[in-house]
């Protein structure tokens, strides 16, 4: 019985990681990314601005999204630094 509960617990814990397993480890390692509305990412001369927080992503920090949704990855520490963003091209 304990083994069955342990297996279920491991599977449940793995589901969120599997849902976003395509994020590159160099960017966020499946830790700091979350979906956002694509209209909250605005292209500027300097890169892409995430309007709600004011985070600016340099062009080299922005990649095409693999799931047709936009995502931003912000550091978990107090500074919430811009790590990377994933956009849906031509949206």
N, C-alpha and C positions, 0 to 999 in steps of 0.2 A: 504493500500500500504506500509506504513512504517513497519507494522508488517511482511509482506512478505519479505521485504528487510532485516530486522533484522534476521529472520529465515535463510535466505540464507547466510548471513554473518557469523552466528554462525556455520552453517554446513561447510562452506568453511574453517573456522578457525580450526575446529575439525579434518579435514582430515589428516593433518600431524601427529597429536597425535595418531589417530587410526592406521595409517600405522605402527607405531612402539610401539604399546601398550603392547607388550610382554616384553619390557625391565623392569626388576625389579626396584621398587622404591628405594631400598637400593643401587642400582648401580648408576642410573643416572636420574631416574624419568622422562624419556622420554625427557630430556633436552639436554644432552651433548653427545649423541651418533650419529655417522654417519658411513655410509658404507665405507669400504676400500677394496682394492684388497687383496685377501687372501695371495698372495705371498709377501705382504708388512709386514706380521706378521711372524717373524722367531723365532722358538723355540730355546732357549739357556739353559744353565745349570741353570741359575737364574730365568727363566720364559720365557715370550714371548716379543720380541722386536718389536716395531712398527718402522720400518726402517726410514720412512720420517722425523719423529720428534725425534727419539732416546728415546721415552718413553718406559720404561720397565714395564711390567705387571707381578706381582708375580703370581705364579700358582693359588693361592686362588682368584685372581682377574679375572681369565679366566673361561668362561663358554661356553658350546656348543651353537651355534647359533640355533635359532628356525626357521629361514627363509632361510637357506642354503646359506647365504651370511656372510661375515666377517664384524664386526663392532668394532670400538673403541670408548671409552667414555673418553673424556679429560675435565678437569675443564675449565670453561670459564674465570677464572681470569687469570692474567698475567703469572702465573706459569704453566698453562696447565698441571696440575698434572694428573697422570695416575689414572683413576677411575676403569675402568673395560674393558674387551674385550670379544668379542664373536667370536668364531672360528668355522669353519666347520670341524668336526673331520675327520681325515685321508685325508686331502687335501695336 
